[in-house]
Amino acid sequence: MPITGKTKLLGVIGDPVEHSLSPVMHNAAIAHLGLDYVYLPFPIQGENLAQALDGFAAIALVGFNITIPHKRAIIPLLAEVSPVAQAIGAVNTVWRTEKGWEGTNTDAIGFIAPLRECDRDWSKITPIILGNGGAARAVVAGCVELGCSEIRVVGRDRAKLDKFKLSWQNTPFAGAIRVHLWDELPSLVSETQLLVNSTPVGMSPHIDRSPVDENILKQLPTGAIAYDLIYTPSPTRFLQLAKNCGALAIDGSEMLVQQGAAALQLWLQQPVPAKVMRQALLESLQRK
């Protein structure tokens, strides 16, 4: 469909943003639906964030996604923030209302989407999350949404772990979180059905690395799920080792697709074709 003066605008902001695969996915879905929208990447530096929001309002941008490093910085600039985004401490999806810009976080929805396809009683599963950064926060929220009553977060720095736990204090998620140092991991792994890597270990260019070695992964129970939020390379070294040990492997591509689909559905207020978005993403990754 040709872009005209009537075409409605969507987009993604970040610094940098040229690496984002969101335009590939969203524009594929928009074309499939035959809608007069276009999804564009906008490189926005931190000092220009408030000015960018004013500009977006002036050109009637319908909504936008947010990537690094603006997910936290944008919160005080919004008229309203959803409870889940407040708990996670990050916004990745924004839309325009009569009150101004409102925001939420669809990362947790994206994270749990492939897990809902697995036949598990999540109320009886205690996930282990490797890492205690921003990505881990969406995983915590997702695990609570699944029904997990206890979640173990593993990191290397006691002070950072304690700060991570304290940051959830006034949220509905507070009671579920347990924090552990990395040297406790070998004694924990044998008791979990879900091991999640939320660290950047294994990303390009260090694709030969894994956050844990094979000796630890061998302790996973039969049929356990190893989930890596990284989606390129696929599989990561972590997932390769986990599969060798008999685990079910899930990479971050489905989380990327589903968080994007949730955002697009929110903007368009209609069902969106996640299958089309997934295919466009995989084709793009194969070309890289």
C-alpha positions in Angstrom: 0.0 0.0 0.0 1.5 3.4 -1.0 2.4 5.9 1.8 0.3 9.0 1.6 -0.7 12.0 3.7 -3.4 9.8 5.2 -1.0 7.0 6.3 -0.9 6.6 10.1 2.5 6.4 11.8 3.9 3.9 14.3 7.5 3.4 15.2 10.3 2.4 17.6 12.8 4.7 19.4 16.2 4.0 20.7 19.9 5.0 20.6 21.0 3.2 18.5 17.9 1.9 16.7 19.2 0.9 13.2 19.7 -2.7 14.4 16.0 -3.1 15.4 14.0 -5.8 13.7 10.7 -4.4 14.8 10.0 -2.6 11.6 10.5 -5.8 9.7 7.9 -7.6 11.8 5.4 -4.8 12.2 5.3 -3.8 8.6 4.9 -7.4 7.5 1.8 -7.7 9.7 0.4 -4.3 8.6 0.8 -5.3 4.9 -0.9 -8.6 5.6 -3.9 -6.8 7.2 -4.0 -4.3 4.3 -4.0 -1.3 6.7 -2.8 2.2 5.9 -0.1 2.3 8.5 3.7 2.4 8.4 6.2 1.5 11.3 9.4 3.5 11.3 12.6 3.5 13.3 13.4 6.8 15.1 17.0 7.4 16.4 16.4 9.5 19.6 19.2 10.5 22.0 18.4 10.7 25.7 18.6 14.5 25.9 16.0 14.8 23.2 13.4 12.4 24.6 10.9 14.9 25.9 11.2 17.0 22.7 10.6 13.8 20.7 7.4 13.1 22.5 6.1 16.6 21.7 7.1 16.1 18.1 5.3 12.8 17.9 2.2 14.4 19.3 2.4 17.1 16.7 2.5 14.7 13.8 -0.2 12.5 15.4 2.0 9.4 15.8 -0.4 6.6 17.0 2.1 4.8 19.1 5.7 3.5 19.4 8.0 0.9 20.9 11.0 1.8 23.1 14.4 0.0 23.1 17.6 0.6 24.9 18.4 3.1 26.6 15.0 4.8 27.0 12.8 2.2 28.7 13.2 3.6 32.2 13.9 7.3 31.3 10.6 7.7 29.5 8.4 6.8 32.5 8.3 10.3 34.2 7.4 11.8 30.8 4.2 9.7 30.5 0.7 10.7 31.6 0.0 7.1 32.8 2.0 3.9 33.2 0.4 0.4 33.6 0.9 -1.5 36.9 3.0 -4.1 35.2 5.3 -1.5 33.7 5.6 0.2 37.0 6.5 -3.1 38.7 9.1 -4.0 36.0 10.4 -0.5 36.0 10.5 -0.2 32.3 8.1 0.8 29.4 8.4 -0.7 25.9 5.1 0.3 24.4 3.5 3.8 24.3 0.3 5.1 22.7 -1.5 8.5 22.5 -4.7 9.2 24.5 -6.7 12.3 25.3 -4.7 12.5 28.6 -1.4 12.3 26.8 1.1 9.5 26.2 0.5 6.3 28.1 2.8 3.3 28.5 3.0 -0.4 29.3 5.4 -3.3 29.0 4.6 -6.2 26.7 7.9 -8.0 27.4 6.4 -10.3 30.1 3.6 -11.2 27.7 6.1 -12.0 25.0 8.3 -14.1 27.4 5.5 -16.4 28.6 3.8 -16.9 25.2 5.9 -20.0 24.2 5.7 -21.3 27.8 1.9 -21.3 27.6 2.2 -23.9 24.8 4.1 -26.2 27.1 2.2 -28.8 29.2 3.2 -27.7 32.7 1.6 -27.0 36.0 3.4 -23.7 36.6 2.0 -23.4 40.1 4.3 -26.3 41.1 7.4 -25.0 39.2 10.1 -22.7 40.7 12.0 -21.0 37.8 15.6 -20.0 38.0 16.6 -16.8 36.3 20.3 -16.2 35.4 21.0 -12.6 35.8 19.4 -9.7 37.7 19.4 -6.8 35.1 16.5 -5.2 33.3 15.7 -8.3 31.2 15.3 -10.3 34.3 12.5 -8.0 35.6 10.2 -8.8 32.7 10.9 -12.6 33.2 9.9 -12.2 36.9 6.7 -10.6 36.0 6.0 -13.2 33.4 6.6 -16.1 35.7 4.2 -14.6 38.3 1.6 -14.2 35.5 2.1 -17.9 34.7 1.3 -18.8 38.3 4.7 -19.5 39.7 4.6 -18.8 43.5 8.4 -18.7 43.9 11.1 -17.5 41.6 14.9 -17.8 42.1 17.1 -15.0 40.7 20.8 -15.8 40.5 23.6 -13.2 40.2 27.2 -12.7 41.0 27.0 -9.6 43.2 25.2 -9.8 46.6 24.7 -6.0 46.8 23.1 -5.9 43.3 20.9 -9.0 44.2 19.7 -7.4 47.4 18.9 -4.1 45.5 17.0 -6.2 42.9 14.9 -7.9 45.5 14.3 -4.6 47.4 13.1 -2.9 44.2 10.0 -5.2 44.1 9.1 -4.4 47.7 5.9 -2.4 47.0 4.6 -4.5 44.1 2.4 -7.6 43.9 5.5 -9.6 42.9 7.5 -9.1 46.0 6.7 -12.3 47.9 7.7 -14.5 45.0 11.3 -13.5 44.6 14.3 -15.3 46.2 17.9 -14.2 45.3 21.0 -16.4 45.2 24.6 -16.1 44.5 26.1 -17.9 41.5 27.9 -20.5 43.5 24.6 -21.7 44.8 23.5 -22.6 41.3 24.6 -26.3 41.2 22.4 -27.1 44.2 19.4 -25.3 42.7 19.3 -26.5 39.1 18.3 -30.1 39.9 15.0 -28.8 41.4 13.8 -26.6 38.5 11.8 -27.2 35.3 12.6 -23.8 33.9 16.1 -22.2 33.6 16.2 -18.8 31.9 19.2 -16.9 30.7 18.6 -13.2 31.0 22.3 -12.3 30.7 24.0 -11.1 27.5 26.5 -14.0 27.7 26.5 -15.8 24.3 25.6 -12.8 22.2 27.7 -11.9 19.1 30.6 -11.6 18.9 31.1 -14.0 21.9 28.9 -16.7 20.5 31.1 -19.5 21.9 30.2 -18.6 25.5 27.5 -19.9 27.9 26.5 -18.4 31.2 26.7 -22.0 32.7 28.7 -25.0 31.7 27.5 -28.5 30.7 28.2 -30.0 34.2 25.5 -27.7 35.6 23.1 -28.3 32.8 23.4 -32.0 33.2 21.7 -31.6 36.6 18.5 -30.3 35.0 15.6 -32.8 35.4 14.4 -34.7 32.4 12.1 -32.6 30.2 13.1 -29.3 31.8 13.0 -26.1 29.7 16.1 -24.0 29.0 15.1 -20.6 27.7 17.5 -18.0 26.4 16.3 -14.4 25.8 19.0 -14.1 23.1 17.7 -14.7 19.6 20.8 -14.4 17.6 22.7 -16.7 17.2 20.1 -19.4 17.3 20.8 -21.6 19.0 23.1 -20.0 21.5 25.9 -22.1 23.1 23.8 -22.2 26.3 20.8 -23.8 24.4 23.1 -26.1 22.4 24.5 -27.5 25.7 21.1 -27.7 27.3 19.7 -29.7 24.3 22.6 -32.0 24.5 21.6 -32.6 28.1 18.0 -33.5 27.2 16.3 -30.1 27.8 13.6 -28.5 25.7 15.2 -25.3 24.2 13.5 -22.0 23.6 15.3 -19.0 22.1 14.3 -15.3 22.3 12.9 -15.0 18.9 9.4 -16.0 20.0 9.5 -13.5 22.9 10.5 -10.8 20.4 7.6 -11.7 18.1 5.0 -12.0 20.8 5.9 -8.7 22.6 5.7 -7.0 19.2 2.3 -8.6 18.4 0.9 -7.5 21.8 2.0 -4.0 21.1 0.6 -3.9 17.6 -2.7 -5.3 18.8 -2.9 -2.6 21.4 -2.4 0.1 18.8 -4.7 -1.3 16.2 -7.3 -2.7 18.6 -7.7 -5.8 16.5 -6.1 -9.3 16.3 -2.7 -9.3 14.5 -1.0 -12.1 12.6 1.9 -13.3 14.8 2.6 -16.0 12.3 3.3 -13.4 9.6 5.5 -11.4 12.1 7.5 -14.6 13.0 8.1 -15.5 9.4 9.3 -12.0 8.5 11.7 -12.0 11.5 13.1 -15.5 10.7 13.7 -14.5 7.1 15.4 -11.3 8.2 17.7 -13.2 10.6 18.6 -15.7 7.9 19.8 -12.8 5.7 22.1 -11.5 8.3 
